């Protein structure tokens, strides 16, 4: 039987991840961890040597990060980690509040009981992450991670991929400043109380109240970040 008539199908071969995407992710994590500080110059030659790559994939990676708002390209001066002004921060929090409040209201209306239980489990993990007695830096980092999982899962349940994409981009910029907010004395405890209020409204299946509680959460987060 000829190959054209055979029912056998070739195995699917997935293309490997482009090198510049891997480099972009490595740099993204360094920026989020503050290993590359806001306003700092990115030494392309040093990083290329460290990664064992040419400057071409590095420059492609920097273009990706510039499109995300994490890196600022300056003519004849190179790439810098973006510094977020108070105006920028207020704009980002305003948009996140609108988008995530809307998503929270949708979840209160449309989520299944099982999905509400998922969010309740994530909230319990958030409470556990903030328990006293742990190293402060470790507590903060764990709180960040679980908090982001909660918000991302809520967005997944709301099920609007266009909103998800916008929120993902905005949250990358917010991360440039997030340490300033939660490291303020008492902010983690305040954030937990706000999450409890969100969960109470979700459990009550009250979309207007859930949206309101989420908006309050972002308003308080911005006040702490300023």
C-alpha positions in Angstrom: 0.0 0.0 0.0 1.4 3.4 -0.9 2.3 5.9 1.8 -0.4 8.2 0.6 -3.1 5.6 1.2 -1.9 4.5 4.6 -4.0 5.3 7.6 -0.9 5.6 9.8 -0.3 9.2 10.9 3.1 10.6 11.8 3.8 11.4 15.4 3.1 15.0 16.3 6.4 16.9 16.7 6.1 20.0 18.9 8.4 22.9 18.1 10.8 23.7 20.9 10.3 27.0 22.7 12.3 29.7 21.0 15.5 30.7 22.8 14.4 34.4 23.1 11.2 33.3 25.0 13.3 31.3 27.5 15.6 34.3 28.0 12.6 36.6 28.4 11.2 34.4 31.1 14.5 34.3 33.0 14.8 38.1 32.9 11.1 38.5 33.8 11.7 36.5 37.0 14.8 38.5 37.8 12.8 41.7 37.5 10.0 40.4 39.7 12.5 39.2 42.3 14.2 42.6 42.3 17.5 41.1 41.2 17.1 43.7 38.4 15.9 46.8 40.2 13.4 49.4 38.6 15.4 52.0 36.8 18.5 49.9 36.5 20.4 49.6 33.2 20.4 46.1 31.7 24.0 45.2 30.7 23.4 43.2 27.5 27.0 42.1 27.1 27.2 40.8 30.7 23.9 39.0 30.5 24.7 37.4 27.1 28.0 36.1 28.5 26.3 34.8 31.6 23.6 32.9 29.6 26.1 31.8 27.0 24.1 33.3 24.1 24.6 35.9 21.4 23.1 39.3 21.8 20.5 38.6 19.1 18.1 36.4 21.2 18.7 38.7 24.2 17.6 41.7 22.2 14.5 39.8 21.0 13.8 38.9 24.6 14.1 42.6 25.6 11.6 43.5 22.9 9.1 41.1 24.4 9.6 42.6 27.9 9.3 46.1 26.5 6.0 45.2 24.9 4.9 44.0 28.4 5.9 47.3 30.0 8.6 45.7 32.2 11.5 47.1 30.2 12.0 50.6 28.7 14.1 51.0 25.6 16.0 54.3 25.4 17.6 55.6 22.2 21.4 55.2 22.2 21.3 54.2 25.9 19.9 50.7 25.8 17.4 48.9 27.9 16.3 49.7 31.5 14.0 48.1 33.9 10.8 50.2 33.9 10.2 52.6 36.8 6.5 52.8 37.6 5.4 56.3 38.5 2.5 56.9 41.0 0.4 58.0 38.0 1.2 54.7 36.2 0.4 52.7 39.3 -2.9 54.5 39.8 -3.9 53.8 36.2 -2.9 50.1 36.5 -4.9 49.6 39.7 -7.9 51.4 38.3 -8.1 49.1 35.3 -7.4 46.0 37.3 -10.2 47.0 39.7 -12.7 47.4 36.8 -11.7 44.1 35.2 -11.5 42.0 38.3 -14.5 43.4 39.9 -16.5 42.6 36.9 -15.1 39.1 36.9 -15.9 38.6 40.5 -19.5 39.6 39.9 -19.7 37.0 37.1 -18.3 34.3 39.3 -20.8 35.1 42.1 -23.6 34.5 39.5 -22.3 31.6 37.4 -19.7 29.6 39.4 -20.6 26.0 40.3 -20.6 25.0 44.0 -17.4 23.0 43.2 -15.7 26.2 41.8 -16.7 28.2 44.9 -15.1 25.5 47.0 -11.9 25.8 44.9 -11.7 29.5 45.7 -12.5 28.8 49.4 -9.6 26.3 49.4 -7.2 28.8 47.9 -8.4 31.4 50.5 -7.6 28.9 53.3 -4.1 28.4 51.8 -3.7 32.2 51.8 -4.7 32.3 55.5 -2.1 29.6 56.2 0.6 31.5 54.2 0.2 34.5 56.5 0.4 32.7 59.8 2.9 34.4 62.2 6.1 32.7 63.2 7.5 32.3 59.7 10.4 34.2 58.1 8.9 37.5 57.0 10.4 37.4 53.4 9.3 33.7 53.0 5.8 34.6 54.3 5.5 37.5 51.9 6.7 35.5 48.9 4.3 32.7 49.7 1.5 35.1 50.2 2.2 36.7 46.8 2.1 33.3 45.1 -1.1 32.0 46.7 -2.8 35.4 46.2 -2.0 35.4 42.5 -3.4 31.8 42.2 -6.6 33.0 43.8 -7.1 35.9 41.5 -6.1 33.9 38.4 -8.5 31.1 39.3 -11.3 33.5 39.8 -10.6 34.9 36.3 -10.5 31.4 34.8 -14.0 30.7 36.3 -15.3 34.0 34.9 -14.1 32.7 31.5 -13.4 35.7 29.3 -10.1 35.2 27.5 -9.8 38.8 26.4 -10.2 40.1 30.0 -7.7 37.4 31.1 -5.1 38.7 28.6 -5.5 42.3 29.7 -5.3 41.4 33.4 -2.2 39.3 32.8 -0.4 42.2 31.2 -1.5 44.7 33.8 -0.4 42.4 36.7 3.1 42.2 35.3 3.4 45.9 35.6 1.8 45.8 39.1 4.5 43.3 40.2 7.1 45.9 39.7 5.7 47.6 42.8 4.0 44.9 44.7 6.7 44.6 47.4 6.1 48.2 48.5 2.5 47.5 49.3 2.5 44.2 51.2 5.6 45.0 53.1 3.8 47.8 54.9 3.0 46.9 58.5 -0.4 45.3 58.7 -1.1 45.2 55.0 -1.1 41.4 54.8 -3.6 41.2 57.6 -5.8 43.9 55.9 -5.6 42.1 52.6 -6.7 38.8 54.2 -9.7 40.6 55.8 -10.6 42.0 52.3 -10.3 38.5 50.9 -12.6 37.2 53.6 -15.2 39.8 52.6 -14.9 38.8 49.0 -15.4 35.1 49.9 -18.4 35.9 52.1 -20.0 37.8 49.2 -19.2 34.9 46.7 -20.7 32.4 49.1 -23.9 34.5 49.4 -24.0 34.6 45.5 -24.3 38.4 45.6 -22.7 39.7 42.4 -23.1 43.4 43.2 -21.6 43.0 46.7 -18.8 40.7 45.4 -17.8 43.3 42.8 -17.9 46.0 45.4 -15.7 44.0 47.8 -13.2 43.4 45.0 -13.1 47.1 44.1 -12.5 48.0 47.7 -9.6 45.4 47.8 -7.9 47.2 44.9 -8.5 50.6 46.3 -6.9 49.6 49.6 -4.0 47.9 47.7 -3.3 51.1 45.8 -3.4 53.2 49.0 -0.8 50.9 50.5 1.4 51.0 47.4 1.5 54.8 47.2 
